[in-house]
Amino acid sequence: MAFLSLDILLNKRDRLVTYKSVRAASLGITSLLLALFALELFISSVRAQMPMRGEIDEKTSTSRPSLSFKLYRGYLIVVTGSVGGFKNLHFIVDTSASPSIIDRSLVERHGICQHSESVSVPGEVVGAARAVLTDVQVGPISAKSLPVLALDLSYLGQELGTRIDMLIGLDILGQSSFSIDYRAKRIFFGAPPTLPLTVPMDSGPPLVGVTTLLDGRASRLLVNTGFPDLMLEEAVGERIQNVKIDQSRLAINAAGGEVVCKRGMVRSVRLGEIDLGEQPAVAVRRGRKEFDGSLPITARFKEVAFDFENHVIGIRR
């Protein structure tokens, strides 16, 4: 088995979180996945320490307004939006991102006030920049005041070949029901149509969870449009009898602390009436209690609806 040298560190220089490539083992995970994986670890560690919701306005329409998107790697949704006077910005739709994340350079260009505070990450307490954005616009949804994290997102842009200005989550998009049509590459806002399959939401925005059967055992997973594979707490992976975890490991060092990630396969995944069969998985020890992991939402589905009025996820295969 080949190994690729890559690690992700959280650097405390200037009390802002940045990412630096160093050495580590990889199991065929691309550098983009590692960057997103590190962001997911960081976001999950600060969710409980930051106000989640800003003052949001939703524009209504008799017909369902929509917004086109570009799809990268078969799962990453990139839409255009604006922040203040900056238009035609590129946003990744990441339903696991709460709070949303803005690129640090955009915050600096816009002259937005930043506050450095200590937050806990796996392994250590580090500094992170926090800011409050005004006049955020995504399709018909606008936010007058939105608390965000400010991180360096240039690495994602280099991997995708397009500039990424923000990762937006359900702290803003969750103010309206919406559906993602992967065939038409459009997001439709407002009450979604009834799709053939529905799964009850265990929790609502800004974090949506669903019950999923992993090898016949119920697990509560976060709905995640920002990562292509199952992500499981290591303890969850250990209790599933038929999960096959490769013995090789990827170590991510977070400012002196170490998080060990294992790659493997879950042999049976079932979401409501949908049998997803065997699925690749990442197992990591993060100590989160609210979810057992996250469930990837990708273009393997033709359409996915987030129906917050009826508290269900709708799916068309």
URQUI-V36509 format. One record per residue. OMEGA is omega in radians with two decimals (999 if undefined). BURIAL is + if it has 24 or more other ideal C-beta (glycine too) atoms within 12 Angstrom, else -. Layout:
BEGIN
omega=OMEGA burial=BURIAL
omega=OMEGA burial=BURIAL
END
This chain:
BEGIN
omega=-3.13 burial=-
omega=3.11 burial=-
omega=3.11 burial=-
omega=-3.14 burial=-
omega=3.09 burial=-
omega=3.01 burial=+
omega=3.07 burial=+
omega=3.12 burial=+
omega=2.97 burial=+
omega=-3.04 burial=+
omega=-3.07 burial=+
omega=3.13 burial=-
omega=-3.10 burial=-
omega=3.13 burial=-
omega=3.03 burial=-
omega=-3.12 burial=+
omega=3.05 burial=+
omega=-3.10 burial=+
omega=-3.09 burial=+
omega=3.14 burial=-
omega=3.01 burial=-
omega=-3.01 burial=-
omega=3.02 burial=-
omega=3.13 burial=+
omega=3.11 burial=+
omega=3.12 burial=+
omega=3.13 burial=+
omega=3.09 burial=-
omega=3.13 burial=+
omega=3.13 burial=-
omega=3.08 burial=+
omega=3.12 burial=+
omega=3.12 burial=+
omega=3.12 burial=+
omega=3.12 burial=+
omega=3.13 burial=+
omega=3.12 burial=+
omega=3.09 burial=+
omega=3.14 burial=+
omega=3.10 burial=+
omega=-3.11 burial=+
omega=-3.12 burial=+
omega=-3.09 burial=+
omega=-3.10 burial=+
omega=-3.08 burial=+
omega=-3.09 burial=+
omega=-3.05 burial=+
omega=-3.05 burial=-
omega=-3.02 burial=-
omega=3.04 burial=+
omega=-2.98 burial=-
omega=-2.92 burial=+
omega=3.04 burial=+
omega=3.08 burial=+
omega=-2.96 burial=-
omega=3.01 burial=+
omega=3.06 burial=-
omega=3.09 burial=+
omega=-3.09 burial=-
omega=3.13 burial=-
omega=3.12 burial=-
omega=3.05 burial=-
omega=-3.10 burial=-
omega=3.06 burial=-
omega=-3.10 burial=-
omega=-3.11 burial=-
omega=3.14 burial=+
omega=3.09 burial=-
omega=3.00 burial=+
omega=-3.10 burial=+
omega=3.13 burial=+
omega=3.07 burial=+
omega=3.10 burial=+
omega=-3.14 burial=-
omega=-3.07 burial=+
omega=-3.13 burial=+
omega=3.13 burial=+
omega=3.13 burial=+
omega=3.06 burial=+
omega=3.12 burial=+
omega=-3.12 burial=+
omega=3.03 burial=+
omega=-3.10 burial=+
omega=3.13 burial=+
omega=-3.12 burial=-
omega=-3.10 burial=+
omega=3.14 burial=-
omega=3.05 burial=-
omega=-3.10 burial=+
omega=-3.12 burial=+
omega=2.93 burial=+
omega=3.08 burial=+
omega=-3.09 burial=+
omega=-3.07 burial=+
omega=3.08 burial=+
omega=-3.11 burial=+
omega=3.06 burial=+
omega=0.18 burial=+
omega=3.03 burial=+
omega=-3.06 burial=+
omega=3.09 burial=+
omega=3.09 burial=+
omega=-3.06 burial=+
omega=-3.11 burial=+
omega=3.12 burial=+
omega=3.09 burial=+
omega=-3.12 burial=+
omega=3.13 burial=-
omega=-3.10 burial=-
omega=-3.14 burial=+
omega=3.14 burial=-
omega=-3.14 burial=+
omega=3.12 burial=-
omega=3.11 burial=+
omega=3.11 burial=-
omega=3.12 burial=-
omega=3.09 burial=-
omega=3.08 burial=-
omega=-3.14 burial=+
omega=3.00 burial=+
omega=3.12 burial=+
omega=3.05 burial=+
omega=-3.05 burial=+
omega=2.98 burial=-
omega=-3.09 burial=-
omega=3.12 burial=+
omega=3.10 burial=+
omega=3.11 burial=+
omega=3.07 burial=+
omega=-3.11 burial=+
omega=3.04 burial=+
omega=-3.13 burial=+
omega=3.04 burial=+
omega=3.06 burial=+
omega=3.02 burial=+
omega=-3.10 burial=+
omega=3.06 burial=+
omega=-3.06 burial=+
omega=3.14 burial=+
omega=-3.08 burial=+
omega=3.11 burial=+
omega=3.10 burial=+
omega=3.07 burial=+
omega=-3.09 burial=-
omega=-3.05 burial=-
omega=3.06 burial=+
omega=-3.10 burial=+
omega=2.91 burial=+
omega=3.07 burial=+
omega=-3.14 burial=+
omega=3.09 burial=+
omega=-3.13 burial=+
omega=-3.09 burial=+
omega=-3.13 burial=-
omega=3.11 burial=+
omega=3.12 burial=+
omega=3.12 burial=+
omega=-3.13 burial=-
omega=-3.09 burial=+
omega=-3.10 burial=+
omega=3.07 burial=-
omega=-3.11 burial=+
omega=3.06 burial=+
omega=-3.08 burial=+
omega=-3.13 burial=+
omega=2.84 burial=+
omega=-3.09 burial=+
omega=-3.12 burial=+
omega=-3.10 burial=+
omega=3.01 burial=+
omega=3.02 burial=+
omega=-3.11 burial=+
omega=-3.09 burial=+
omega=3.10 burial=+
omega=3.11 burial=+
omega=2.95 burial=+
omega=3.11 burial=+
omega=3.09 burial=+
omega=3.13 burial=+
omega=3.10 burial=+
omega=-3.07 burial=+
omega=3.12 burial=+
omega=-3.13 burial=-
omega=-3.06 burial=-
omega=3.10 burial=-
omega=2.98 burial=-
omega=3.14 burial=+
omega=-3.09 burial=+
omega=-3.10 burial=+
omega=-3.09 burial=+
omega=-3.08 burial=+
omega=3.05 burial=+
omega=3.07 burial=-
omega=-3.14 burial=-
omega=-3.02 burial=+
omega=-3.09 burial=-
omega=3.10 burial=+
omega=3.11 burial=+
omega=-3.14 burial=+
omega=3.00 burial=-
omega=3.03 burial=+
omega=3.13 burial=+
omega=-3.13 burial=+
omega=-3.10 burial=+
omega=0.22 burial=+
omega=3.09 burial=+
omega=-3.10 burial=+
omega=3.11 burial=+
omega=3.08 burial=+
omega=3.07 burial=+
omega=-3.11 burial=+
omega=3.10 burial=+
omega=3.07 burial=+
omega=-3.06 burial=+
omega=3.08 burial=+
omega=-3.12 burial=-
omega=-3.08 burial=-
omega=3.07 burial=-
omega=3.14 burial=+
omega=-3.03 burial=+
omega=3.05 burial=+
omega=3.10 burial=+
omega=-2.91 burial=+
omega=3.06 burial=+
omega=-3.04 burial=+
omega=-3.12 burial=+
omega=-2.97 burial=+
omega=-3.06 burial=+
omega=2.96 burial=+
omega=3.02 burial=+
omega=-3.03 burial=+
omega=2.92 burial=+
omega=-3.06 burial=+
omega=3.13 burial=+
omega=3.11 burial=-
omega=3.11 burial=+
omega=-3.11 burial=+
omega=-3.09 burial=-
omega=3.11 burial=-
omega=-2.99 burial=+
omega=-3.02 burial=-
omega=3.08 burial=-
omega=3.14 burial=+
omega=-3.10 burial=-
omega=3.09 burial=+
omega=-3.08 burial=-
omega=3.11 burial=-
omega=-3.02 burial=-
omega=3.00 burial=+
omega=-3.14 burial=+
omega=3.05 burial=+
omega=-3.08 burial=+
omega=-3.12 burial=+
omega=3.09 burial=+
omega=3.08 burial=+
omega=3.07 burial=-
omega=-3.08 burial=+
omega=3.05 burial=-
omega=-3.09 burial=+
omega=-3.13 burial=+
omega=3.09 burial=+
omega=3.09 burial=+
omega=3.12 burial=+
omega=-3.12 burial=+
omega=2.94 burial=+
omega=-2.93 burial=+
omega=-3.14 burial=+
omega=3.11 burial=+
omega=-3.12 burial=+
omega=3.13 burial=+
omega=-3.05 burial=+
omega=3.12 burial=+
omega=-3.07 burial=-
omega=3.07 burial=+
omega=-3.11 burial=-
omega=3.12 burial=+
omega=-3.14 burial=-
omega=-3.09 burial=-
omega=3.04 burial=+
omega=-3.06 burial=+
omega=2.99 burial=+
omega=3.10 burial=+
omega=-3.09 burial=+
omega=3.12 burial=+
omega=-3.13 burial=+
omega=3.10 burial=+
omega=3.11 burial=-
omega=-3.07 burial=+
omega=-3.01 burial=-
omega=3.13 burial=-
omega=3.08 burial=+
omega=-3.11 burial=+
omega=3.12 burial=+
omega=-3.11 burial=+
omega=-3.12 burial=+
omega=3.00 burial=+
omega=-3.03 burial=+
omega=-3.14 burial=+
omega=3.00 burial=+
omega=3.00 burial=+
omega=3.10 burial=+
omega=-3.11 burial=-
omega=3.10 burial=+
omega=-3.11 burial=+
omega=3.02 burial=+
omega=-3.06 burial=+
omega=-3.07 burial=+
omega=3.10 burial=+
omega=-3.13 burial=-
omega=3.08 burial=-
omega=3.11 burial=-
omega=2.94 burial=+
omega=3.08 burial=+
omega=-3.06 burial=+
omega=2.96 burial=+
omega=-3.09 burial=+
omega=999 burial=-
END
